[in-house]
Amino acid sequence: MPDTPATPDHPAACQAHAPKDHPALPREKIGVLVANLGTPDNYDYWSMRRYLSEFLSDRRVIDYSPWKWQPLLQLVILSKRPFTSGANYKSIWNHAAGESPLMTITRSQTDKLRAALTAAHGDGVMVDFCMRYGNPSTASKLRAMVAAGCRKILFFPLYPQYAGATTATANDQFFRALMAEKWQPATRTVPPYFDHPAYIEALAQSVERAYAGLDRRPDLLITSYHGVPRRYLMGGDPYHCQCQKTTRLLRERLGWDASEVVTTFQSRFGPEEWLKPYTVEEVARLAGLGKKRIAIIAPAFSADCIETLEEIKEEIRESFEHAGGESFTYIPCLNDDDAHIKALSAVIAENLAGWVG
């Protein structure tokens, strides 16, 4: 028997032959669910504590034995850290919208991606976003997509470079959410896009725009990536190598010499060795060597967040200036820039191949 075409009133062949009391089935769609790290609901103590507890309890992020780590986390770290982290979030908070900049930017990115995909494929593709930690949760957004009729879902963690603590844990959460579905959709996950030509082009354009607006050219461009413990690299995580390749491809696209770009890693946590050089220390060292004018970009972040708006623009800038640095230029993340949306749309299109015409 041939398949019955899916329409709003007649969604599937099985529906045509179902009993009268059979639940109505929505028209089948394809879902595109983009995911970012997450954000606290507010910057007060309890909101911060809930968020940090979920984040720092993730074994992909902190892989110490729970029986050692959880007492330290719950009794010591989370008694103090929510106050300092809350103050940092308050300094960058989008008070007008009542949310963090990461939430504001991710929503805007999603809106623009939705418009692009609707223009290309009509209303047969549903686009939404979720967060790995906090709200909106991955499970709630997957459930909404399934309820809306998405029988195929493309899951897109917005991390250009793969790391177990970012891409993998986002995928883990998506797979856990799938376990709760009685009728699981077909799914795909988007691989890292650290070397995608459209992504490199978007990065290069952002650098060129920033440099064009300066009176004097910086002595160096710092590409600062979020760090991970060095043992993750030694254990097979490809993150470090992918970061290095992104920097090289960006430099080659800009046509610059290797001496004009430096790769560093930020956001170190805990006592063990992380990927080096550490951004906060390296900018001070460079200032001491006479590199008084620097620009810094954060290619691993798809949207500006606490690590860029507070850590880079405040803590790392302060380290540079205290060491004698004179001109510090922060180049914003790609955010919802048109070139970035074009790049993300290209990645999505490639991963929807065979699902859409």
BALOBA-1460 file (C-alpha; in Angstrom, 3 decimals):
// residues 357
<rec num="1" residu="m" x="0.000" y="0.000" z="0.000"/>
<rec num="2" residu="p" x="1.493" y="3.382" z="-0.924"/>
<rec num="3" residu="d" x="2.237" y="5.887" z="1.798"/>
<rec num="4" residu="t" x="-0.402" y="8.519" z="2.419"/>
<rec num="5" residu="p" x="1.030" y="12.031" z="2.105"/>
<rec num="6" residu="a" x="1.439" y="13.899" z="5.385"/>
<rec num="7" residu="t" x="-0.769" y="16.978" z="5.731"/>
<rec num="8" residu="p" x="-2.070" y="18.871" z="8.761"/>
<rec num="9" residu="d" x="-5.404" y="16.991" z="8.508"/>
<rec num="10" residu="h" x="-4.007" y="13.687" z="7.325"/>
<rec num="11" residu="p" x="-0.492" y="13.285" z="8.803"/>
<rec num="12" residu="a" x="0.318" y="9.661" z="8.127"/>
<rec num="13" residu="a" x="-0.944" y="6.518" z="6.475"/>
<rec num="14" residu="c" x="-1.483" y="4.807" z="9.814"/>
<rec num="15" residu="q" x="-3.762" y="7.648" z="10.888"/>
<rec num="16" residu="a" x="-6.036" y="7.074" z="7.899"/>
<rec num="17" residu="h" x="-6.767" y="3.513" z="9.027"/>
<rec num="18" residu="a" x="-6.722" y="4.137" z="12.784"/>
<rec num="19" residu="p" x="-9.784" y="3.841" z="15.063"/>
<rec num="20" residu="k" x="-11.800" y="6.999" z="15.587"/>
<rec num="21" residu="d" x="-10.464" y="7.382" z="19.113"/>
<rec num="22" residu="h" x="-6.807" y="7.174" z="17.998"/>
<rec num="23" residu="p" x="-4.799" y="10.236" z="19.148"/>
<rec num="24" residu="a" x="-4.269" y="12.779" z="16.392"/>
<rec num="25" residu="l" x="-0.781" y="12.804" z="14.889"/>
<rec num="26" residu="p" x="0.888" y="16.079" z="13.913"/>
<rec num="27" residu="r" x="2.308" y="16.575" z="10.452"/>
<rec num="28" residu="e" x="5.820" y="15.172" z="10.288"/>
<rec num="29" residu="k" x="8.644" y="17.687" z="10.485"/>
<rec num="30" residu="i" x="12.413" y="17.796" z="10.746"/>
<rec num="31" residu="g" x="13.835" y="19.374" z="13.903"/>
<rec num="32" residu="v" x="17.069" y="21.327" z="14.248"/>
<rec num="33" residu="l" x="17.978" y="21.701" z="17.910"/>
<rec num="34" residu="v" x="20.989" y="23.916" z="18.621"/>
<rec num="35" residu="a" x="22.613" y="23.679" z="22.045"/>
<rec num="36" residu="n" x="24.837" y="25.946" z="24.067"/>
<rec num="37" residu="l" x="26.502" y="25.556" z="27.455"/>
<rec num="38" residu="g" x="23.904" y="27.129" z="29.692"/>
<rec num="39" residu="t" x="23.187" y="29.971" z="32.041"/>
<rec num="40" residu="p" x="21.818" y="30.538" z="35.531"/>
<rec num="41" residu="d" x="18.245" y="31.816" z="35.708"/>
<rec num="42" residu="n" x="19.474" y="34.777" z="37.763"/>
<rec num="43" residu="y" x="22.575" y="35.938" z="39.608"/>
<rec num="44" residu="d" x="21.239" y="35.487" z="43.154"/>
<rec num="45" residu="y" x="22.847" y="32.914" z="45.470"/>
<rec num="46" residu="w" x="20.373" y="30.048" z="44.997"/>
<rec num="47" residu="s" x="20.089" y="30.442" z="41.229"/>
<rec num="48" residu="m" x="23.859" y="30.418" z="40.968"/>
<rec num="49" residu="r" x="24.184" y="27.460" z="43.327"/>
<rec num="50" residu="r" x="21.695" y="25.352" z="41.334"/>
<rec num="51" residu="y" x="23.462" y="26.158" z="38.089"/>
<rec num="52" residu="l" x="26.987" y="25.609" z="39.388"/>
<rec num="53" residu="s" x="26.010" y="22.372" z="41.118"/>
<rec num="54" residu="e" x="24.655" y="20.942" z="37.862"/>
<rec num="55" residu="f" x="27.636" y="22.169" z="35.860"/>
<rec num="56" residu="l" x="30.373" y="21.116" z="38.284"/>
<rec num="57" residu="s" x="28.725" y="17.744" z="38.987"/>
<rec num="58" residu="d" x="29.081" y="16.736" z="35.330"/>
<rec num="59" residu="r" x="31.718" y="13.990" z="35.171"/>
<rec num="60" residu="r" x="32.679" y="15.170" z="31.666"/>
<rec num="61" residu="v" x="33.659" y="18.519" z="33.197"/>
<rec num="62" residu="i" x="35.135" y="17.414" z="36.529"/>
<rec num="63" residu="d" x="36.057" y="13.748" z="36.381"/>
<rec num="64" residu="y" x="37.290" y="13.302" z="39.949"/>
<rec num="65" residu="s" x="35.746" y="10.436" z="41.957"/>
<rec num="66" residu="p" x="32.327" y="11.619" z="43.226"/>
<rec num="67" residu="w" x="32.961" y="10.390" z="46.754"/>
<rec num="68" residu="k" x="35.914" y="12.781" z="46.915"/>
<rec num="69" residu="w" x="34.577" y="15.603" z="44.761"/>
<rec num="70" residu="q" x="30.949" y="15.953" z="45.862"/>
<rec num="71" residu="p" x="31.629" y="16.680" z="49.574"/>
<rec num="72" residu="l" x="34.167" y="19.325" z="48.548"/>
<rec num="73" residu="l" x="31.792" y="20.761" z="45.950"/>
<rec num="74" residu="q" x="28.624" y="20.810" z="48.051"/>
<rec num="75" residu="l" x="30.125" y="21.759" z="51.422"/>
<rec num="76" residu="v" x="32.962" y="24.088" z="50.469"/>
<rec num="77" residu="i" x="32.920" y="25.350" z="46.878"/>
<rec num="78" residu="l" x="29.172" y="25.928" z="46.631"/>
<rec num="79" residu="s" x="29.074" y="27.737" z="49.950"/>
<rec num="80" residu="k" x="31.255" y="30.532" z="48.537"/>
<rec num="81" residu="r" x="31.468" y="30.421" z="44.768"/>
<rec num="82" residu="p" x="27.817" y="31.394" z="44.061"/>
<rec num="83" residu="f" x="28.497" y="34.794" z="45.659"/>
<rec num="84" residu="t" x="31.565" y="35.585" z="43.528"/>
<rec num="85" residu="s" x="30.092" y="34.062" z="40.361"/>
<rec num="86" residu="g" x="26.835" y="35.895" z="40.979"/>
<rec num="87" residu="a" x="28.670" y="39.210" z="41.236"/>
<rec num="88" residu="n" x="30.465" y="38.462" z="37.982"/>
<rec num="89" residu="y" x="27.189" y="37.628" z="36.225"/>
<rec num="90" residu="k" x="25.560" y="40.762" z="37.623"/>
<rec num="91" residu="s" x="28.295" y="42.874" z="36.007"/>
<rec num="92" residu="i" x="27.431" y="41.551" z="32.526"/>
<rec num="93" residu="w" x="23.699" y="40.759" z="32.969"/>
<rec num="94" residu="n" x="21.173" y="41.881" z="30.369"/>
<rec num="95" residu="h" x="19.035" y="43.664" z="32.954"/>
<rec num="96" residu="a" x="16.544" y="44.941" z="30.385"/>
<rec num="97" residu="a" x="15.687" y="41.389" z="29.274"/>
<rec num="98" residu="g" x="16.214" y="39.816" z="32.690"/>
<rec num="99" residu="e" x="18.653" y="37.210" z="31.394"/>
<rec num="100" residu="s" x="22.312" y="36.542" z="30.696"/>
<rec num="101" residu="p" x="23.918" y="37.729" z="27.441"/>
<rec num="102" residu="l" x="24.412" y="34.098" z="26.411"/>
<rec num="103" residu="m" x="20.651" y="33.554" z="26.537"/>
<rec num="104" residu="t" x="19.939" y="36.738" z="24.596"/>
<rec num="105" residu="i" x="22.488" y="35.945" z="21.905"/>
<rec num="106" residu="t" x="21.579" y="32.264" z="21.541"/>
<rec num="107" residu="r" x="17.911" y="33.203" z="21.108"/>
<rec num="108" residu="s" x="18.832" y="35.724" z="18.419"/>
<rec num="109" residu="q" x="21.036" y="33.185" z="16.646"/>
<rec num="110" residu="t" x="18.160" y="30.694" z="16.698"/>
<rec num="111" residu="d" x="15.688" y="33.241" z="15.359"/>
<rec num="112" residu="k" x="17.987" y="34.039" z="12.447"/>
<rec num="113" residu="l" x="18.682" y="30.373" z="11.734"/>
<rec num="114" residu="r" x="14.948" y="29.683" z="11.800"/>
<rec num="115" residu="a" x="14.345" y="32.442" z="9.278"/>
<rec num="116" residu="a" x="17.092" y="31.114" z="7.000"/>
<rec num="117" residu="l" x="15.840" y="27.524" z="7.145"/>
<rec num="118" residu="t" x="12.214" y="28.571" z="6.662"/>
<rec num="119" residu="a" x="13.240" y="30.525" z="3.575"/>
<rec num="120" residu="a" x="15.004" y="27.435" z="2.235"/>
<rec num="121" residu="h" x="12.588" y="24.681" z="3.283"/>
<rec num="122" residu="g" x="9.308" y="26.220" z="4.397"/>
<rec num="123" residu="d" x="7.644" y="25.258" z="7.665"/>
<rec num="124" residu="g" x="8.680" y="21.612" z="7.398"/>
<rec num="125" residu="v" x="11.789" y="22.349" z="9.503"/>
<rec num="126" residu="m" x="11.424" y="23.325" z="13.158"/>
<rec num="127" residu="v" x="14.340" y="25.216" z="14.761"/>
<rec num="128" residu="d" x="14.832" y="25.743" z="18.486"/>
<rec num="129" residu="f" x="17.596" y="25.951" z="21.105"/>
<rec num="130" residu="c" x="18.403" y="24.361" z="24.438"/>
<rec num="131" residu="m" x="21.077" y="24.563" z="27.117"/>
<rec num="132" residu="r" x="23.195" y="21.747" z="28.523"/>
<rec num="133" residu="y" x="22.887" y="23.214" z="32.025"/>
<rec num="134" residu="g" x="19.966" y="25.231" z="33.305"/>
<rec num="135" residu="n" x="17.023" y="26.311" z="31.169"/>
<rec num="136" residu="p" x="15.651" y="25.695" z="28.624"/>
<rec num="137" residu="s" x="16.710" y="22.114" z="29.205"/>
<rec num="138" residu="t" x="17.643" y="19.694" z="26.454"/>
<rec num="139" residu="a" x="14.934" y="17.254" z="27.566"/>
<rec num="140" residu="s" x="12.162" y="19.871" z="27.480"/>
<rec num="141" residu="k" x="13.060" y="21.061" z="23.985"/>
<rec num="142" residu="l" x="13.425" y="17.532" z="22.604"/>
<rec num="143" residu="r" x="10.024" y="16.645" z="24.085"/>
<rec num="144" residu="a" x="8.464" y="19.712" z="22.462"/>
<rec num="145" residu="m" x="9.951" y="18.813" z="19.078"/>
<rec num="146" residu="v" x="8.699" y="15.239" z="19.254"/>
<rec num="147" residu="a" x="5.241" y="16.441" z="20.317"/>
<rec num="148" residu="a" x="5.230" y="18.838" z="17.362"/>
<rec num="149" residu="g" x="5.818" y="15.959" z="14.941"/>
<rec num="150" residu="c" x="9.593" y="15.976" z="14.445"/>
<rec num="151" residu="r" x="10.411" y="12.442" z="13.331"/>
<rec num="152" residu="k" x="13.990" y="13.432" z="12.449"/>
<rec num="153" residu="i" x="16.110" y="15.716" z="14.616"/>
<rec num="154" residu="l" x="19.514" y="17.243" z="13.942"/>
<rec num="155" residu="f" x="21.269" y="18.093" z="17.217"/>
<rec num="156" residu="f" x="23.834" y="20.877" z="16.897"/>
<rec num="157" residu="p" x="26.145" y="21.686" z="19.842"/>
<rec num="158" residu="l" x="27.456" y="25.188" z="19.157"/>
<rec num="159" residu="y" x="31.106" y="24.348" z="19.818"/>
<rec num="160" residu="p" x="33.399" y="24.700" z="16.782"/>
<rec num="161" residu="q" x="36.117" y="22.552" z="18.378"/>
<rec num="162" residu="y" x="35.234" y="19.171" z="19.885"/>
<rec num="163" residu="a" x="35.951" y="18.511" z="23.555"/>
<rec num="164" residu="g" x="34.609" y="15.888" z="25.895"/>
<rec num="165" residu="a" x="33.621" y="18.643" z="28.336"/>
<rec num="166" residu="t" x="31.555" y="20.522" z="25.726"/>
<rec num="167" residu="t" x="30.405" y="18.659" z="22.614"/>
<rec num="168" residu="a" x="30.376" y="15.210" z="24.201"/>
<rec num="169" residu="t" x="28.446" y="16.164" z="27.308"/>
<rec num="170" residu="a" x="25.886" y="18.050" z="25.200"/>
<rec num="171" residu="n" x="25.421" y="14.908" z="23.109"/>
<rec num="172" residu="d" x="25.220" y="12.792" z="26.284"/>
<rec num="173" residu="q" x="22.346" y="14.914" z="27.545"/>
<rec num="174" residu="f" x="20.560" y="14.684" z="24.200"/>
<rec num="175" residu="f" x="20.904" y="10.902" z="24.194"/>
<rec num="176" residu="r" x="19.615" y="10.709" z="27.781"/>
<rec num="177" residu="a" x="16.586" y="12.735" z="26.744"/>
<rec num="178" residu="l" x="15.982" y="10.340" z="23.849"/>
<rec num="179" residu="m" x="15.817" y="7.455" z="26.328"/>
<rec num="180" residu="a" x="12.590" y="8.905" z="27.747"/>
<rec num="181" residu="e" x="10.823" y="8.930" z="24.363"/>
<rec num="182" residu="k" x="8.474" y="6.059" z="23.577"/>
<rec num="183" residu="w" x="8.737" y="6.790" z="19.848"/>
<rec num="184" residu="q" x="12.251" y="7.989" z="19.255"/>
<rec num="185" residu="p" x="12.933" y="10.181" z="16.234"/>
<rec num="186" residu="a" x="15.785" y="9.432" z="13.878"/>
<rec num="187" residu="t" x="18.688" y="11.601" z="14.960"/>
<rec num="188" residu="r" x="22.001" y="13.034" z="13.809"/>
<rec num="189" residu="t" x="24.598" y="15.026" z="15.718"/>
<rec num="190" residu="v" x="26.666" y="17.735" z="14.066"/>
<rec num="191" residu="p" x="30.432" y="17.110" z="14.141"/>
<rec num="192" residu="p" x="32.908" y="19.884" z="15.049"/>
<rec num="193" residu="y" x="33.266" y="22.614" z="12.441"/>
<rec num="194" residu="f" x="36.595" y="24.110" z="13.574"/>
<rec num="195" residu="d" x="37.993" y="24.072" z="10.035"/>
<rec num="196" residu="h" x="34.833" y="24.833" z="8.055"/>
<rec num="197" residu="p" x="35.674" y="27.499" z="5.439"/>
<rec num="198" residu="a" x="32.580" y="29.595" z="6.246"/>
<rec num="199" residu="y" x="33.429" y="29.610" z="9.963"/>
<rec num="200" residu="i" x="37.042" y="30.624" z="9.271"/>
<rec num="201" residu="e" x="35.796" y="33.326" z="6.921"/>
<rec num="202" residu="a" x="33.438" y="34.708" z="9.567"/>
<rec num="203" residu="l" x="36.289" y="34.834" z="12.095"/>
<rec num="204" residu="a" x="38.583" y="36.567" z="9.605"/>
<rec num="205" residu="q" x="35.977" y="39.166" z="8.737"/>
<rec num="206" residu="s" x="35.468" y="39.968" z="12.419"/>
<rec num="207" residu="v" x="39.220" y="40.512" z="12.852"/>
<rec num="208" residu="e" x="39.436" y="42.669" z="9.741"/>
<rec num="209" residu="r" x="36.524" y="44.842" z="10.899"/>
<rec num="210" residu="a" x="38.052" y="45.302" z="14.339"/>
<rec num="211" residu="y" x="41.488" y="46.197" z="12.966"/>
<rec num="212" residu="a" x="39.982" y="48.631" z="10.455"/>
<rec num="213" residu="g" x="38.477" y="50.590" z="13.342"/>
<rec num="214" residu="l" x="41.772" y="51.043" z="15.225"/>
<rec num="215" residu="d" x="44.148" y="53.990" z="14.918"/>
<rec num="216" residu="r" x="47.183" y="51.716" z="15.237"/>
<rec num="217" residu="r" x="47.618" y="48.058" z="14.378"/>
<rec num="218" residu="p" x="48.048" y="45.785" z="17.439"/>
<rec num="219" residu="d" x="51.419" y="44.120" z="17.930"/>
<rec num="220" residu="l" x="49.746" y="40.712" z="18.297"/>
<rec num="221" residu="l" x="46.449" y="38.936" z="17.881"/>
<rec num="222" residu="i" x="45.747" y="36.532" z="20.778"/>
<rec num="223" residu="t" x="43.394" y="33.645" z="20.029"/>
<rec num="224" residu="s" x="42.163" y="32.616" z="23.478"/>
<rec num="225" residu="y" x="40.374" y="29.272" z="23.800"/>
<rec num="226" residu="h" x="38.667" y="27.799" z="26.841"/>
<rec num="227" residu="g" x="41.137" y="25.487" z="28.539"/>
<rec num="228" residu="v" x="40.891" y="21.855" z="29.654"/>
<rec num="229" residu="p" x="43.236" y="19.787" z="31.843"/>
<rec num="230" residu="r" x="46.346" y="18.720" z="29.926"/>
<rec num="231" residu="r" x="45.699" y="15.076" z="30.768"/>
<rec num="232" residu="y" x="42.543" y="15.232" z="28.616"/>
<rec num="233" residu="l" x="44.810" y="15.884" z="25.626"/>
<rec num="234" residu="m" x="47.103" y="13.035" z="26.652"/>
<rec num="235" residu="g" x="44.044" y="10.806" z="26.974"/>
<rec num="236" residu="g" x="42.995" y="11.380" z="23.365"/>
<rec num="237" residu="d" x="40.750" y="14.459" z="23.425"/>
<rec num="238" residu="p" x="41.309" y="16.283" z="20.086"/>
<rec num="239" residu="y" x="40.404" y="19.740" z="21.408"/>
<rec num="240" residu="h" x="43.943" y="21.140" z="21.621"/>
<rec num="241" residu="c" x="44.795" y="20.092" z="18.067"/>
<rec num="242" residu="q" x="41.559" y="21.499" z="16.668"/>
<rec num="243" residu="c" x="42.156" y="24.834" z="18.412"/>
<rec num="244" residu="q" x="45.644" y="25.031" z="16.935"/>
<rec num="245" residu="k" x="44.294" y="24.293" z="13.470"/>
<rec num="246" residu="t" x="41.593" y="26.961" z="13.777"/>
<rec num="247" residu="t" x="44.276" y="29.526" z="14.636"/>
<rec num="248" residu="r" x="46.469" y="28.433" z="11.727"/>
<rec num="249" residu="l" x="43.598" y="28.565" z="9.231"/>
<rec num="250" residu="l" x="42.533" y="31.984" z="10.507"/>
<rec num="251" residu="r" x="46.092" y="33.298" z="10.209"/>
<rec num="252" residu="e" x="46.435" y="31.885" z="6.683"/>
<rec num="253" residu="r" x="43.120" y="33.407" z="5.632"/>
<rec num="254" residu="l" x="44.283" y="36.787" z="6.995"/>
<rec num="255" residu="g" x="47.598" y="36.390" z="5.176"/>
<rec num="256" residu="w" x="49.615" y="37.038" z="8.311"/>
<rec num="257" residu="d" x="52.981" y="35.752" z="9.490"/>
<rec num="258" residu="a" x="53.055" y="33.168" z="12.299"/>
<rec num="259" residu="s" x="54.732" y="35.715" z="14.590"/>
<rec num="260" residu="e" x="51.602" y="37.909" z="14.510"/>
<rec num="261" residu="v" x="49.230" y="35.415" z="16.173"/>
<rec num="262" residu="v" x="49.519" y="33.619" z="19.529"/>
<rec num="263" residu="t" x="47.275" y="30.791" z="20.795"/>
<rec num="264" residu="t" x="46.428" y="30.716" z="24.513"/>
<rec num="265" residu="f" x="43.964" y="28.998" z="26.865"/>
<rec num="266" residu="q" x="41.819" y="30.548" z="29.582"/>
<rec num="267" residu="s" x="39.410" y="29.654" z="32.420"/>
<rec num="268" residu="r" x="41.700" y="27.334" z="34.346"/>
<rec num="269" residu="f" x="39.992" y="25.667" z="37.330"/>
<rec num="270" residu="g" x="41.646" y="23.677" z="40.107"/>
<rec num="271" residu="p" x="45.289" y="22.927" z="40.931"/>
<rec num="272" residu="e" x="46.318" y="20.607" z="38.098"/>
<rec num="273" residu="e" x="48.068" y="21.591" z="34.884"/>
<rec num="274" residu="w" x="45.818" y="22.704" z="32.032"/>
<rec num="275" residu="l" x="46.592" y="23.461" z="28.407"/>
<rec num="276" residu="k" x="49.224" y="26.177" z="28.156"/>
<rec num="277" residu="p" x="50.023" y="28.983" z="27.808"/>
<rec num="278" residu="y" x="47.399" y="30.424" z="30.182"/>
<rec num="279" residu="t" x="45.909" y="33.569" z="28.659"/>
<rec num="280" residu="v" x="45.936" y="35.584" z="31.878"/>
<rec num="281" residu="e" x="49.665" y="34.920" z="32.363"/>
<rec num="282" residu="e" x="50.693" y="35.115" z="28.721"/>
<rec num="283" residu="v" x="49.274" y="38.599" z="28.118"/>
<rec num="284" residu="a" x="51.269" y="39.870" z="31.111"/>
<rec num="285" residu="r" x="54.425" y="38.161" z="29.857"/>
<rec num="286" residu="l" x="53.974" y="39.654" z="26.398"/>
<rec num="287" residu="a" x="53.456" y="43.120" z="27.839"/>
<rec num="288" residu="g" x="56.718" y="42.706" z="29.718"/>
<rec num="289" residu="l" x="58.431" y="41.854" z="26.424"/>
<rec num="290" residu="g" x="57.271" y="45.093" z="24.880"/>
<rec num="291" residu="k" x="54.071" y="43.946" z="23.178"/>
<rec num="292" residu="k" x="52.088" y="46.922" z="24.424"/>
<rec num="293" residu="r" x="49.184" y="46.692" z="21.983"/>
<rec num="294" residu="i" x="47.217" y="43.468" z="21.616"/>
<rec num="295" residu="a" x="43.879" y="42.309" z="20.264"/>
<rec num="296" residu="i" x="42.180" y="39.199" z="21.583"/>
<rec num="297" residu="i" x="39.540" y="36.948" z="20.059"/>
<rec num="298" residu="a" x="37.847" y="33.841" z="21.479"/>
<rec num="299" residu="p" x="37.187" y="31.445" z="18.560"/>
<rec num="300" residu="a" x="35.876" y="28.575" z="20.725"/>
<rec num="301" residu="f" x="32.866" y="30.562" z="21.927"/>
<rec num="302" residu="s" x="29.928" y="30.864" z="19.553"/>
<rec num="303" residu="a" x="28.412" y="33.603" z="21.724"/>
<rec num="304" residu="d" x="29.721" y="36.125" z="24.224"/>
<rec num="305" residu="c" x="29.301" y="34.907" z="27.790"/>
<rec num="306" residu="i" x="30.814" y="35.135" z="31.268"/>
<rec num="307" residu="e" x="34.171" y="33.830" z="30.001"/>
<rec num="308" residu="t" x="34.468" y="36.581" z="27.424"/>
<rec num="309" residu="l" x="32.554" y="39.544" z="28.813"/>
<rec num="310" residu="e" x="33.880" y="39.227" z="32.354"/>
<rec num="311" residu="e" x="37.014" y="37.061" z="32.236"/>
<rec num="312" residu="i" x="38.608" y="38.434" z="29.055"/>
<rec num="313" residu="k" x="37.327" y="42.006" z="29.119"/>
<rec num="314" residu="e" x="37.969" y="42.485" z="32.833"/>
<rec num="315" residu="e" x="40.361" y="39.959" z="34.436"/>
<rec num="316" residu="i" x="42.649" y="39.320" z="31.448"/>
<rec num="317" residu="r" x="42.631" y="42.990" z="30.417"/>
<rec num="318" residu="e" x="43.628" y="43.933" z="33.976"/>
<rec num="319" residu="s" x="46.516" y="41.425" z="33.921"/>
<rec num="320" residu="f" x="47.784" y="42.929" z="30.668"/>
<rec num="321" residu="e" x="47.509" y="46.541" z="31.795"/>
<rec num="322" residu="h" x="49.104" y="45.906" z="35.197"/>
<rec num="323" residu="a" x="52.106" y="44.432" z="33.379"/>
<rec num="324" residu="g" x="52.529" y="47.596" z="31.321"/>
<rec num="325" residu="g" x="50.197" y="46.933" z="28.406"/>
<rec num="326" residu="e" x="48.781" y="50.068" z="26.820"/>
<rec num="327" residu="s" x="46.101" y="49.072" z="24.297"/>
<rec num="328" residu="f" x="43.784" y="46.075" z="24.771"/>
<rec num="329" residu="t" x="41.196" y="45.352" z="22.069"/>
<rec num="330" residu="y" x="38.600" y="42.648" z="22.578"/>
<rec num="331" residu="i" x="37.063" y="41.339" z="19.348"/>
<rec num="332" residu="p" x="33.537" y="40.105" z="20.147"/>
<rec num="333" residu="c" x="32.428" y="36.557" z="19.478"/>
<rec num="334" residu="l" x="30.661" y="35.921" z="16.198"/>
<rec num="335" residu="n" x="27.297" y="35.989" z="17.997"/>
<rec num="336" residu="d" x="24.427" y="36.660" z="15.561"/>
<rec num="337" residu="d" x="26.598" y="38.349" z="12.938"/>
<rec num="338" residu="d" x="25.338" y="37.631" z="9.426"/>
<rec num="339" residu="a" x="28.567" y="35.872" z="8.420"/>
<rec num="340" residu="h" x="28.244" y="33.599" z="11.448"/>
<rec num="341" residu="i" x="24.616" y="32.761" z="10.689"/>
<rec num="342" residu="k" x="25.669" y="32.005" z="7.120"/>
<rec num="343" residu="a" x="28.377" y="29.663" z="8.412"/>
<rec num="344" residu="l" x="26.066" y="27.885" z="10.852"/>
<rec num="345" residu="s" x="23.424" y="27.577" z="8.121"/>
<rec num="346" residu="a" x="26.002" y="25.985" z="5.819"/>
<rec num="347" residu="v" x="26.962" y="23.459" z="8.508"/>
<rec num="348" residu="i" x="23.295" y="22.647" z="9.095"/>
<rec num="349" residu="a" x="22.601" y="22.276" z="5.372"/>
<rec num="350" residu="e" x="25.467" y="19.807" z="5.000"/>
<rec num="351" residu="n" x="24.189" y="17.738" z="7.921"/>
<rec num="352" residu="l" x="20.594" y="17.736" z="6.680"/>
<rec num="353" residu="a" x="21.668" y="16.176" z="3.377"/>
<rec num="354" residu="g" x="19.287" y="13.380" z="2.458"/>
<rec num="355" residu="w" x="16.635" y="14.631" z="4.872"/>
<rec num="356" residu="v" x="15.624" y="17.734" z="2.907"/>
<rec num="357" residu="g" x="15.604" y="18.426" z="-0.789"/>
